[in-house]
């Protein structure tokens, strides 16, 4: 058997190794560690992309009988954060001890970003839309999050020949495109199909016409479903009207009511328009035949469990808002993933959610677009 002797150097190395942790701690304690918030890049990021923004309502403009625009100015900073056309912000409303969050597209801004404009359509039984329409006054203050969103033009992905299709209040994200000189300069052509019930329901018509008359790249086709008038197409935005424009090789952006999405998707299939050329704005699809039954929603958090009632015709998030449960939510339409939660038990239904396939297998859901079919237990990302 071969024998080894540990020399003095080896013993010193072992001793040095044993004391290494203590020596390192001494050196660390001598060092002045700079607060990462003082880094110049982080200072700039906090200005350009703040976590939350305090705003005041500088102006309210009635656009139609059931649509108003709200001009939001920053309170604690000179400018609003930069954004790409098509993005949205999340408006936080506090009322009667409850907190509500709703996503609204940025429908406009000035070149200096001294304000964001959001445009809200009054919705039957819509708590936030009714509050903004009936109670919100100029100089009221709110907190907003964002901007966020994927409904944006990407030069490496999208064609320089564009088709926008808007229905009703779905025109709002397109207004930020029409006002953006950089976008207009970067494309070759843009055709806007804009559908509404009547001429009086066309939001921003005067503004759109002024932009289009001064830019030969832009063509606007108004479509009225319940009114026949000279200078307007009649009916819906259908296959015949779309064929009046050559869609081949063009990027198509769609924003409007759910029924329009389904109708257009069928037309695109029939016309062999590849999915890669079609972009949809965030929208909320309500499943059919929801029952107004009352169930129990159990919410598990890190250190507590809360049980509240929930209803078959309301999303889990809405029940949590009414039950005064804090929620991590931004978009309210299943896109952002902030409210991603694990379904521990119960049956639910959702027909529009961008949950990844792997998450679906692991029973993760987006409560903002999920409706209960039974008593439900979920684990949520709430502190």
N, C-alpha and C positions, 0 to 999 in steps of 0.2 A: 504494500500500500504506500502510495506516495504521500509524504507529509509536507505541509506548508507551514511556514512561520509568518506571522503578521509583523511586519517591521514597524518602526516608529512612524514612518511617513504614512502608512496605511491607517495606523491608529489616529493620527492627526486628521486625516481625511474624514474618517468616520465621525470624529468629534465635531469637525467643521460642518459636516452634513447635518448632524443632530441639532446644531445651533442655528442652522440656516434660516429657519422660519422666524426665530426671534430677531435675528440680525436684519432680515428684510422688513419686519414690522417697525423696527427702530428707524430705518431709512425712510420708510413711507411716512411715519409720523413727523419727520423733519421737513418733509416736502409740503409746500403750499399748493393745495389742489384748487385750481380755478373752477369756479361755478360754470357749468357748461352753458348756462343762460347768458353769460357775458361774452361768449364767442360771437364774433361779428356776424358769422353766417346764421347763427341762431337768432340774433337780434333782427336780422333782415327777414328771416322766415316768420318770426312772430308778427312782423308788420304786414308782410304780404299774405300770410296764411294764418291768421289768428284762430285759436280754437273756437272762440265765441266772439260775436260782434254786437255791441250795444248800438241800437239804431233808434231814430225817431221818425215818425211819419211827417215828412215835410209838406206833402201835398196829397190830396185824394181827388181823383178825377173819375166821374161817371162816364163809362164808355158806351154802355147800352142799358136797357132797363134792368138787367140782372147781372151786369159786369162792372166792376170798378177797378181802377189802377191805383196802386199805393207807391209813392215815391219815398224810399227809405234812405235817410242820410246817416252816416256814422256819427256817433256822439264823442267817442274818445280817440279818434284818429282822423286825419285829413281826408283820406281816400278809402274807398271800399277795395277789397282785395281784387287782383286781376282775375278774369274769368274767360273761358272760351264760350263763344256763342253756342246755345243749346244747353248750357248748364242750369242747375237749379240751386235754390237755397232752402234751408229748413227754417220755418218760422215757429217760434216757441210762444205759445199763448198760455197764460196762467189765469184761470177763472174759477171762482168758487172753490178754492183750495185744490184744484186739479190742474195738471199740466198736460197740454196737448201740443203735439208736434205735427206739422204738415209741410209737405214739399211743394214749392211753387217755382215754376220756371222763371228765369230772369228775362223779362220781356223788353228790357231796355236799360241803357245807361248813357251818360254823356262821355265824351272822350277823356275827361279828367277823372272819371269814376267817382264823382262827388255824390252819386246816389245809385241805387239799384231801383228799377221799377219792377214790381210784380203785379200781376193782373189776376183777379179772383172772380170766378163765376159763382153766384149764389146757388147753393144746392139744397134741395129739399131735405130737411132733417140733418143738414151739415152743420155741426156745432161751430166749427172754426169759421167756415165761410159765412154763416149767418152772423156770427159775432163781428167779423171784420166788416161786413156789409151794413149792419144795423147799428153797431156800437162804437166801432173804432173812429177816433177823431184825429184831426191834425195835431201834431205835437205829442201824441201818445208814443210811448217808448216800448220797445220789444228787444228780445235777444234773438239773433239768427245764427245758424251754423252754415258753413260752406264757404264757397260754392262747391258743388259736387256734380257728377253726371258723366255719362258716356255718349250722350246724344250730340257728339261733336264731329266736326269735319276734320279728317286726317289726310293731308295731302299724299302720303305714301300709300294710303288704302283706298281713298275715294277718288272718283272721277272728277275732272274739271268741268264736266257737264252735269248739272244738278237738276233734280226734280223734287220739289217740296209739295207734300199733300197734307193739307190742314183741314180739320173739321171743327167748327164751333170755336171753343176756347183753346183748341189745339194750335191755334195760330201763335200763341204766346212765345214758345221757344224760337220760332222762326223770326220774330221781330228783332231779336238780338243779332241774328245773322244779317238781316237786311240793313241794319244800322252799322255793321262792321265793315269799314272801308278795306281793311286788310283781306277779309274773306272775299269781298266782291272783286277786288283786284286779282286775287289768286285763281279765280274760276273763269271759264270761257262763256258759260251760259247758265241761266237759272229760270225754270218755269215753275210758278207757284199756282197750284190748284187750291182754291180756298172755298169750302162748302159751308153753307149756313141755311137756316130755315128761310130767312127773308133778308132783304137788303138792310133792314134795320138791325139785324143780328150780326152783321159783319163788323167785328171789332177791328179798330185801327184802319178802316178802309181809306180814309182821307190820308193818313200817314203812309200807307202802302202805295197809294196812287202817286203821291208826291215823290217817293223814292223811285218808283218804276219809270215815271215820265222823264226823269233826269238820268236814267241809266239804260242804254239800249241792250245790255246783257239780260235784263230782267223782263220776263213776260208774266202777266197775271191773268188767270182765268177764274172768274167768280162763278160759283154754281149754287143756285137757290133751289131748295127742295120743295118749298111750299108757296112759291111766288114766281109768276112769269113776268119778266120785265125785259125790255130791249137792252142789249148790251151784256146780258147775263145768260149763262147756260142754265138749263132747267133740269131738275131731277137730282140724281146723286152722282158722285164721282165714280163712274162705272167704266167698263172696258172700252166702250165706244169713245168716251171723252179722252181716256188715256191714250188711245191709239191715234188721236189727233196730233200727238207728240211722239216722235220716234224715241222709244225708251232704251234702245240698244246701246250698251256701253255707258249708260248714265247711272249715277248713284241716286237712289230714291230714299228720301227721308219722310217718315209718316208720323203725324201727331194728331190725335183726335179721340172720339169715343170708341168704345170697345167694338161696337157693331161695324164700324168702318174698318178697323183692323182686320176682322175676319173676312169681310167682303173683299178687301184689297188683296189679302193673302191668297184667296182663291183665284182672283184675276191674275196675279203675278205667276201662279203655278200654270194657269192656262196659257199665258203668254211666254212661258219658259224664261222668266226673269230669275236669274240665279239669286239665292238667298244672300250671297256675299255682297250684292249690290243694294240690299234693302236695310235700312236702319229704322228702328222704332223708338219713339220717345217712351219714357217710363209711363205706364198706365196701370190702372187697377181694374182687374176683371173680377166681377162678383160671380161666384158659382151659381148655377141655376138651381131652383127648387129648394132654397134654404128654408128650414123650418124654424119658427120662432119658439123653440123649446129652451127651457132653462136648465143649465148644467152647472157643475162645480169645476172651477179651475184652480188647481193647486200649483203654486209657484215655489220652487225650491231655489234658494239662494245660497251664498257661501255660509251664512251663519243663522239663517232663519227660514221658516216656511210660512207662506201666506195662502189662505184659501178665500176665494171670492166667487160670486156667481158669474156665469158667462151665458151668452145667448147664441143660439144657432144661426141667427142672421146678423151677427156682429163678429168682427175679427177679435182674436184674443187680445191684441193690443188695445182695441177700443174698450174692452172689458177692464183691462189693467189701468187705463186712463181714468175710467169712471171709478174704479176701486182705489184710486190714489196710489197706485204702485209705480215706482220710478222705473222708467224704461230707457234702454239704450236704443234709440231709433232715430233715423235721419230721413229716409226717403218715403216711408209709409207705403211703398208699392213693391216690396220684395227685391229691390235691386242692390242696395248698399251693403247689406249683410250685417249691420251693426246689431240688429235684434236677434241674430242667429241663436237658436235655443234647441235644446235636446228634448225630444218627445219621449218621456219615460213610460207613459201609459195613456190609453184612450184612443179614440178614432177622430181624425180631423180630415178636412178637405181643403185643398188649395188648387187653383187652376192656373195660376200665374206666379211663378216664383223662380228666381235664378239660383236655386240651391244646387250646388255641384253634385254630380252623380254619386261621388263617394259619400258626401254628406247625406244624401237621400238614403243610401244603404245603411248608414249609421243612425238614421231617424232624426236628423236635424231638420228644423223647420224655420221659416220666417213668420213669426206670430202676426206681423202687420198685414199679411195676406192669407191668414189661416183661420178657418172657421171650425168650431167644435161640432162633432156629431154624437158626443157622449161626454161623460165626465173625463177631464183631461188633467194630466200632471206633466209639467215641463220644468226643465232646469235652465235658468236664464243667466246671461252674463251681466248681472247687476251687482254692484257693490253693496 
